[in-house]
């Protein structure tokens, strides 16, 4: 009589990470983490085991390494040679190039981002924005990093603080119809339906009637950020009271801090009865002095968000690269980490990755690893209002993870990306995948 064949246990799609430290709040917690490739979610080990009688398909011993939620970049203009503010003759190619960027980004630890458009013509916005909207239920880990919706930086900006944005395309809005004419009515979504491909817009609130129009944008689920602005402290307060909840690249392209009128920066020190805004900081060592970064962090830690403001030169060698700037084209020159508008000394975004910003911040501030990672995980998720699904390792959140090892560099601890998981599936591995320990 042949020996009985033991029944095959059905696969659950669950992976258990063990011997690891989880980024939870302000701490690194020694705790196992269970994720599901079927649901794409972090699962409760207790509920899975006791309620569903589910066991992990594999158990991975991380040898004490760190697991963080996936990184979120809320200001990314392009990468790997593709500038999102580009109008291609074959618009179908736009979607293909955007997908290539998403697949490349995941290797940098960025699992979610806001593709950012600079000040351009209305024709470009209306053709490009539909490609940049949030995934809205499409959960393919093979696609790499996930768009959480477009960040449109302009063109309702102040010409006196334009940076490299072409003054020729900057506009003022007197009515909401002016905004619709620029971005396209369909791209703004129906009132209170939150179905716009735009998640955030950067505006100069002192221009035209923009402060009065902020509530109408908010009703469409669009976050309003103050930037490229010469607003006084009082004008910035009006914008915050109207519903602006973010500041774009703090200190850059805005009225500088003055002891008699602190400008936009001053709202971070406003009375507690005001909802102080979140704010983006570019920690590339070029846009801001390290001490300036620390001043911003210590002023309002709960609002501090690291961003790259990276251009399409990110991941490319030094050289001159063409850039669409309104109706004209010009070149941006990359020399090391520095980007300058050709023939000028004007900074033209960055070419840094988000994990490089985190490591710079760790070195400059001396803060803890959880506090540094919070600035690119939990805090941007809270600003975007998606903290239930992004930016945490809580059960029910999307299983977007970065596995870090640590190394000493110049006496400072640096984080090194070993693996990135998207929706509970391994999307990137720095080296050969090690056989899991204790595979069931």
C-alpha positions as CSV (number, residue, x, y, z in Angstrom):
1,X,0.0,0.0,0.0
2,X,1.6,3.3,-1.0
3,X,2.4,5.8,1.7
4,X,-0.1,8.5,2.3
5,X,0.7,11.8,0.7
6,X,0.3,14.7,3.1
7,X,-2.2,17.3,1.9
8,X,-0.7,20.4,0.4
9,X,-1.4,23.5,2.4
10,X,-3.0,26.3,0.2
11,X,-0.8,29.2,-0.4
12,X,-1.8,32.4,1.5
13,X,0.4,34.9,-0.3
14,X,1.7,36.0,3.2
15,X,5.3,36.8,3.8
16,X,6.6,37.1,7.4
17,X,9.6,39.3,8.1
18,X,11.3,38.4,11.3
19,X,14.4,39.5,13.3
20,X,13.8,43.1,12.1
21,X,13.3,46.6,13.5
22,X,10.1,48.4,12.4
23,X,9.8,52.2,12.1
24,X,6.8,52.9,14.2
25,X,6.3,56.5,15.4
26,X,9.5,57.8,16.9
27,X,10.9,54.3,17.6
28,X,12.5,51.3,16.1
29,X,10.4,48.4,17.4
30,X,11.7,44.8,17.3
31,X,8.6,43.0,16.0
32,X,7.7,40.7,13.1
33,X,5.8,42.1,10.1
34,X,3.3,40.1,8.0
35,X,2.4,41.3,4.5
36,X,0.0,39.8,1.9
37,X,0.8,39.8,-1.9
38,X,-2.9,38.9,-2.5
39,X,-4.4,42.0,-0.8
40,X,-1.3,44.2,-1.1
41,X,-1.8,45.0,2.6
42,X,0.0,44.7,5.9
43,X,-1.9,42.1,7.8
44,X,-2.3,41.5,11.5
45,X,-0.5,38.3,12.4
46,X,-3.0,37.6,15.2
47,X,-6.0,38.0,13.0
48,X,-4.4,36.0,10.1
49,X,-3.4,33.1,12.4
50,X,-6.2,32.8,14.9
51,X,-9.2,34.1,12.8
52,X,-8.3,32.9,9.3
53,X,-5.9,30.0,10.3
54,X,-3.5,31.4,7.7
55,X,0.2,30.7,7.9
56,X,3.0,32.6,6.0
57,X,4.2,31.0,2.7
58,X,7.7,32.1,3.6
59,X,9.6,33.6,6.6
60,X,12.4,36.0,5.9
61,X,15.1,36.6,8.6
62,X,16.4,40.2,8.1
63,X,19.3,39.9,10.5
64,X,18.3,43.0,12.5
65,X,17.8,45.3,9.5
66,X,15.2,48.1,9.4
67,X,11.8,48.1,7.7
68,X,10.3,51.4,6.9
69,X,7.1,52.4,5.1
70,X,7.8,53.2,1.5
71,X,9.1,56.7,0.8
72,X,6.8,59.5,-0.5
73,X,8.1,62.4,-2.7
74,X,5.6,65.2,-3.1
75,X,7.6,67.2,-5.5
76,X,9.3,65.4,-8.4
77,X,9.5,67.1,-11.8
78,X,11.0,64.1,-13.6
79,X,13.8,61.5,-13.6
80,X,15.9,59.3,-15.7
81,X,15.7,61.6,-18.8
82,X,12.0,62.3,-18.8
83,X,10.6,65.7,-17.8
84,X,6.9,65.4,-16.9
85,X,6.3,69.0,-18.3
86,X,6.9,67.7,-21.8
87,X,4.3,67.7,-24.6
88,X,5.2,64.8,-26.9
89,X,3.8,64.7,-30.5
90,X,2.8,61.1,-29.9
91,X,0.8,61.5,-26.6
92,X,0.7,57.7,-26.3
93,X,4.5,57.8,-25.7
94,X,3.9,60.0,-22.7
95,X,2.3,57.2,-20.8
96,X,5.1,54.8,-21.7
97,X,7.8,57.2,-20.6
98,X,5.9,57.9,-17.4
99,X,5.8,54.2,-16.7
100,X,9.5,53.9,-17.2
101,X,10.1,56.6,-14.6
102,X,7.8,54.8,-12.1
103,X,9.7,51.5,-12.6
104,X,13.1,53.3,-12.1
105,X,11.9,55.2,-9.0
106,X,11.1,52.2,-7.0
107,X,14.9,51.4,-6.7
108,X,15.4,54.7,-4.9
109,X,12.9,53.7,-2.2
110,X,10.1,55.9,-3.5
111,X,7.0,53.8,-3.6
112,X,4.6,56.8,-4.0
113,X,5.0,60.3,-5.4
114,X,3.3,63.4,-6.8
115,X,4.5,63.9,-10.4
116,X,5.1,67.7,-10.6
117,X,4.4,70.0,-13.5
118,X,6.1,73.4,-13.7
119,X,4.6,76.6,-15.1
120,X,3.5,75.8,-18.7
121,X,0.9,76.7,-21.3
122,X,-2.7,75.6,-20.8
123,X,-2.4,73.3,-23.8
124,X,0.3,71.2,-22.1
125,X,-1.6,70.9,-18.8
126,X,-4.8,69.8,-20.5
127,X,-3.1,67.1,-22.5
128,X,-0.7,65.8,-19.9
129,X,-2.7,65.9,-16.6
130,X,-4.9,62.9,-17.4
131,X,-1.7,60.7,-17.5
132,X,-0.6,61.8,-14.0
133,X,-3.6,61.1,-11.9
134,X,-3.7,58.6,-9.0
135,X,-4.0,54.9,-9.7
136,X,-7.6,54.7,-8.4
137,X,-7.6,51.0,-7.5
138,X,-5.0,49.8,-10.0
139,X,-2.5,47.9,-7.8
140,X,0.3,46.4,-9.9
141,X,3.6,46.1,-8.1
142,X,5.2,45.6,-11.5
143,X,4.5,49.2,-12.4
144,X,6.9,50.4,-9.7
145,X,6.3,53.6,-7.8
146,X,2.7,54.8,-7.6
147,X,1.4,58.2,-8.6
148,X,-0.8,59.8,-5.9
149,X,-1.9,62.5,-8.3
150,X,-0.2,65.5,-10.0
151,X,1.3,68.5,-8.2
152,X,0.9,71.5,-10.5
153,X,3.5,74.1,-9.5
154,X,2.2,77.1,-11.4
155,X,1.4,79.1,-13.5
156,X,-0.4,81.2,-10.8
157,X,2.9,82.4,-9.4
158,X,4.5,85.8,-8.7
159,X,6.8,86.9,-11.5
160,X,9.1,88.5,-8.8
161,X,9.7,85.0,-7.4
162,X,9.6,82.9,-10.6
163,X,12.9,81.1,-10.1
164,X,13.4,79.4,-13.5
165,X,9.7,79.4,-14.4
166,X,9.1,81.4,-17.5
167,X,7.5,84.8,-16.7
168,X,5.8,84.6,-20.1
169,X,3.3,81.9,-19.0
170,X,2.6,83.1,-15.5
171,X,-1.1,84.1,-14.9
172,X,-3.4,85.8,-12.4
173,X,-6.7,84.3,-11.5
174,X,-9.6,86.7,-10.9
175,X,-12.3,84.0,-11.0
176,X,-12.5,80.3,-10.8
177,X,-13.2,80.2,-14.5
178,X,-9.6,81.5,-15.1
179,X,-8.3,78.4,-13.3
180,X,-10.6,76.2,-15.3
181,X,-9.4,77.8,-18.5
182,X,-5.8,77.0,-17.6
183,X,-6.0,73.4,-16.4
184,X,-9.1,72.3,-18.2
185,X,-12.5,72.0,-16.4
186,X,-12.4,68.2,-16.6
187,X,-8.9,68.1,-14.9
188,X,-10.3,70.0,-11.9
189,X,-13.0,67.4,-11.2
190,X,-16.5,67.9,-10.1
191,X,-17.2,69.9,-7.0
192,X,-16.8,67.8,-3.8
193,X,-16.2,64.6,-5.9
194,X,-12.4,64.4,-5.4
195,X,-11.9,62.9,-8.9
196,X,-9.3,65.3,-10.2
197,X,-6.0,64.0,-11.5
198,X,-4.6,67.0,-9.6
199,X,-3.7,66.4,-5.9
200,X,-1.9,69.6,-5.1
201,X,-1.4,73.0,-6.7
202,X,1.3,75.6,-5.8
203,X,0.0,79.2,-6.0
204,X,1.1,82.7,-5.0
205,X,-1.9,83.7,-2.8
206,X,-1.2,87.5,-3.1
207,X,-1.7,87.5,-6.9
208,X,-5.2,88.3,-8.3
209,X,-8.0,86.8,-6.2
210,X,-6.2,83.5,-5.5
211,X,-6.8,83.6,-1.7
212,X,-10.5,83.9,-2.3
213,X,-10.4,81.0,-4.8
214,X,-8.5,78.5,-2.5
215,X,-11.8,77.2,-0.8
216,X,-13.2,76.3,-4.3
217,X,-10.0,74.3,-5.0
218,X,-10.3,72.6,-1.6
219,X,-13.9,71.6,-2.3
220,X,-12.5,69.6,-5.2
221,X,-10.1,67.8,-3.0
222,X,-7.1,69.7,-4.3
223,X,-4.4,70.7,-1.7
224,X,-3.3,74.3,-1.9
225,X,0.4,75.1,-1.3
226,X,2.0,78.5,-1.0
227,X,5.1,79.0,-3.2
228,X,6.9,81.2,-5.7
229,X,5.4,84.0,-3.7
230,X,6.2,87.4,-2.3
231,X,3.4,87.2,0.3
232,X,3.8,89.1,3.5
233,X,3.2,87.3,6.8
234,X,-0.3,88.8,6.8
235,X,-1.1,87.6,3.3
236,X,0.2,84.1,4.1
237,X,-2.0,84.0,7.1
238,X,-5.1,84.9,5.0
239,X,-4.2,82.0,2.6
240,X,-3.8,79.5,5.5
241,X,-7.1,80.6,7.0
242,X,-8.7,80.2,3.5
243,X,-7.5,76.5,3.4
244,X,-3.9,76.4,2.2
245,X,-2.1,73.6,4.1
246,X,1.3,73.4,2.5
247,X,4.4,75.5,1.7
248,X,6.4,74.6,-1.4
249,X,10.2,74.4,-1.0
250,X,10.4,76.6,2.1
251,X,12.8,79.6,1.9
252,X,13.3,79.2,-1.9
253,X,11.5,81.5,-4.3
254,X,9.7,83.5,-1.5
255,X,10.1,86.7,0.5
256,X,13.1,86.1,2.9
257,X,12.6,86.0,6.7
258,X,12.8,89.5,8.1
259,X,12.6,90.4,11.8
260,X,9.8,93.0,11.2
261,X,7.9,90.9,8.7
262,X,8.7,87.2,8.8
263,X,6.9,86.5,5.5
264,X,5.6,83.0,4.7
265,X,8.1,81.3,7.1
266,X,6.4,83.3,10.0
267,X,3.2,81.2,9.8
268,X,5.1,78.2,11.2
269,X,5.5,80.2,14.4
270,X,1.9,81.4,14.5
271,X,-0.4,81.0,17.5
272,X,-1.7,77.5,18.2
273,X,-5.2,78.3,17.2
274,X,-4.1,78.5,13.6
275,X,-3.6,75.3,11.7
276,X,0.1,75.6,10.9
277,X,0.9,74.3,7.4
278,X,3.2,71.5,6.3
279,X,6.2,72.5,4.3
280,X,8.7,71.0,1.9
281,X,12.5,71.2,2.4
282,X,15.1,70.4,-0.2
283,X,18.1,68.9,1.7
284,X,20.6,68.7,-1.2
285,X,23.1,71.1,0.4
286,X,22.6,73.6,-2.5
287,X,19.1,75.0,-2.0
288,X,19.5,75.5,1.7
289,X,22.3,75.7,4.2
290,X,22.2,72.7,6.7
291,X,21.6,75.1,9.6
292,X,18.6,76.6,7.7
293,X,17.2,73.1,7.4
294,X,17.7,72.5,11.1
295,X,16.0,75.8,11.9
296,X,12.9,74.8,9.9
297,X,12.9,71.3,11.5
298,X,13.1,72.7,15.1
299,X,10.4,75.3,14.4
300,X,7.7,72.8,13.5
301,X,8.7,69.2,13.3
302,X,5.2,67.9,12.7
303,X,5.1,69.8,9.4
304,X,8.6,69.1,8.1
305,X,8.6,67.1,4.7
306,X,11.8,66.4,2.8
307,X,11.3,66.7,-1.0
308,X,13.7,66.3,-3.9
309,X,12.4,68.9,-6.4
310,X,14.3,66.6,-8.8
311,X,14.4,67.3,-12.5
312,X,14.7,64.8,-15.3
313,X,18.5,64.9,-14.9
314,X,18.2,62.7,-11.8
315,X,20.1,59.5,-12.6
316,X,21.9,61.0,-15.6
317,X,25.5,62.0,-16.1
318,X,26.8,65.6,-16.1
319,X,25.9,67.7,-19.2
320,X,23.5,70.1,-20.7
321,X,19.9,68.9,-21.0
322,X,17.0,70.5,-22.9
323,X,14.1,71.8,-20.8
324,X,10.6,72.9,-21.9
325,X,10.0,76.3,-20.3
326,X,6.6,77.6,-21.3
327,X,6.7,78.4,-25.0
328,X,10.5,78.3,-25.2
329,X,13.1,75.7,-24.7
330,X,16.4,76.2,-22.9
331,X,19.1,74.1,-21.3
332,X,19.8,73.1,-17.8
333,X,23.4,72.3,-17.0
334,X,24.2,69.5,-14.6
335,X,27.5,69.6,-12.8
336,X,27.6,67.0,-10.0
337,X,24.5,67.6,-7.8
338,X,24.1,71.2,-9.0
339,X,21.6,72.2,-11.7
340,X,21.8,75.7,-13.2
341,X,19.8,77.4,-16.0
342,X,22.4,77.7,-18.8
343,X,24.1,81.0,-18.8
344,X,22.9,82.0,-15.4
345,X,23.5,81.3,-11.7
346,X,19.8,80.4,-11.1
347,X,19.3,77.0,-9.4
348,X,17.1,74.8,-11.6
349,X,15.8,72.2,-9.3
350,X,17.9,69.3,-8.1
351,X,19.1,65.9,-9.2
352,X,19.2,64.3,-5.8
353,X,17.2,61.2,-4.7
354,X,15.0,61.2,-1.7
355,X,17.1,58.7,0.3
356,X,20.1,61.0,-0.2
357,X,18.0,63.9,1.3
358,X,17.3,61.7,4.3
359,X,20.9,60.8,4.8
360,X,21.9,64.4,4.5
361,X,19.3,65.3,7.1
362,X,20.5,62.6,9.4
363,X,24.1,64.0,9.2
364,X,23.1,67.6,9.6
365,X,20.5,67.3,12.3
366,X,21.8,64.4,14.4
367,X,18.2,63.3,14.8
368,X,17.1,59.7,15.0
369,X,16.5,57.3,12.1
370,X,12.8,57.1,12.8
371,X,12.5,60.9,13.0
372,X,14.3,61.3,9.7
373,X,12.2,58.7,8.0
374,X,9.0,60.2,9.3
375,X,9.7,63.3,7.1
376,X,9.3,61.1,4.0
377,X,6.7,58.7,5.2
378,X,4.1,59.5,7.9
379,X,4.3,63.3,7.6
380,X,3.7,63.5,3.8
381,X,1.0,60.9,4.1
382,X,-0.7,63.0,6.7
383,X,-0.4,66.1,4.5
384,X,-2.0,64.2,1.7
385,X,-4.7,62.8,3.9
386,X,-3.8,59.1,3.0
387,X,-2.3,58.2,6.4
388,X,-4.6,55.1,6.7
389,X,-3.0,53.5,3.6
390,X,0.4,55.1,3.2
391,X,3.3,56.1,5.4
392,X,2.8,53.5,8.2
393,X,3.4,49.9,9.0
394,X,0.0,49.4,10.7
395,X,-2.2,46.5,9.8
396,X,-4.5,47.6,6.9
397,X,-2.0,49.9,5.3
398,X,-0.6,49.2,1.9
399,X,2.4,46.9,2.1
400,X,4.8,49.4,0.6
401,X,8.1,48.8,2.4
402,X,11.8,49.7,2.2
403,X,14.4,47.4,3.9
404,X,17.5,49.3,5.0
405,X,20.9,48.3,6.3
406,X,23.1,50.8,8.0
407,X,26.7,51.8,7.3
408,X,29.0,54.3,8.9
409,X,30.2,57.1,6.6
410,X,32.4,59.9,8.0
411,X,31.3,59.0,11.5
412,X,27.6,59.3,10.6
413,X,25.1,56.4,10.1
414,X,23.8,56.2,6.6
415,X,20.8,54.2,5.4
416,X,21.3,51.8,2.5
417,X,18.4,50.5,0.5
418,X,18.5,46.7,0.3
419,X,15.0,45.9,-0.9
420,X,11.8,47.6,-1.8
421,X,8.4,45.9,-1.6
422,X,5.3,47.2,-3.3
423,X,1.8,45.9,-2.5
424,X,3.4,43.0,-0.6
425,X,5.7,41.9,-3.5
426,X,9.4,42.4,-3.8
427,X,9.8,45.1,-6.5
428,X,13.6,45.8,-6.1
429,X,16.6,44.0,-4.6
430,X,20.0,45.6,-4.4
431,X,21.8,42.2,-4.6
432,X,21.0,38.6,-5.1
433,X,17.9,37.5,-3.2
434,X,19.0,35.4,-0.2
435,X,17.0,32.2,0.4
436,X,14.5,32.9,3.2
437,X,15.2,31.3,6.5
438,X,12.5,29.1,7.9
439,X,10.5,28.8,4.7
440,X,7.3,26.9,5.3
